Amino acid sequence: MGRKPNTSAQTRELLAAMLRQPRGWQYGYELSKVTGLKSGTLYPILLRLSDQGLLQSKWQEPEYPGKPPRHAYKLSPAGLALAREMAVTRVAVRRKLAGATS
């Protein structure tokens, strides 16, 4: 695993979306719809996380003839741990901010 995982807002959003279906394979197009990330942002993040061992990826054959194969992604055990850690941190920050405004 090369460099340290990026924790940009876009990466956190993607990992949070993948955490909703942590063990299932998900397609980039579906993740784009859920996160609102454009393909020029989403796919480089998916590739980087995959290169870092945080995602597993594979080509899936189409369900219907004439359709192209699709690339699918799912969280690896390390990616799942990171996504959960980020979710816990996000909740703690929200609670702290809510307490500060009370």
Backbone hydrogen bonds, N-H to C=O, Kabsch-Sander energy under -0.5 kcal/mol:
donor,donor_aa,acceptor,acceptor_aa,energy
12,R,8,S,-2.7
13,E,9,A,-2.2
14,L,10,Q,-2.3
15,L,11,T,-2.7
16,A,12,R,-2.4
17,A,13,E,-2.1
18,M,14,L,-2.4
19,L,15,L,-1.7
20,R,16,A,-0.6
20,R,17,A,-0.9
21,Q,18,M,-1.1
24,G,21,Q,-1.2
26,Q,73,Y,-3.0
28,G,71,H,-0.7
31,L,27,Y,-2.3
32,S,28,G,-2.5
33,K,29,Y,-2.0
34,V,30,E,-2.2
35,T,31,L,-2.6
36,G,32,S,-2.3
41,T,38,K,-1.7
42,L,38,K,-3.1
43,Y,39,S,-1.9
45,I,41,T,-1.3
46,L,42,L,-2.6
47,L,43,Y,-2.6
48,R,44,P,-2.4
49,L,45,I,-2.9
50,S,46,L,-2.1
51,D,47,L,-2.7
52,Q,48,R,-1.8
53,G,50,S,-1.5
54,L,49,L,-2.6
55,L,49,L,-1.0
56,Q,74,K,-3.4
58,K,72,A,-2.0
60,Q,70,R,-3.5
67,K,64,Y,-1.5
70,R,60,Q,-2.4
72,A,58,K,-3.2
73,Y,26,Q,-2.9
74,K,56,Q,-2.0
76,S,54,L,-2.1
80,L,76,S,-3.0
81,A,77,P,-2.1
82,L,78,A,-2.3
83,A,79,G,-2.8
84,R,80,L,-2.4
85,E,81,A,-2.4
86,M,82,L,-2.6
87,A,83,A,-2.1
88,V,84,R,-2.4
89,T,85,E,-2.3
90,R,86,M,-2.5
91,V,87,A,-2.2
92,A,88,V,-2.3
93,V,89,T,-2.4
94,R,90,R,-2.3
95,R,91,V,-2.4
96,K,92,A,-2.3
97,L,93,V,-2.7
98,A,94,R,-2.5
99,G,95,R,-2.2
100,A,96,K,-1.7
101,T,97,L,-1.3
102,S,98,A,-0.5
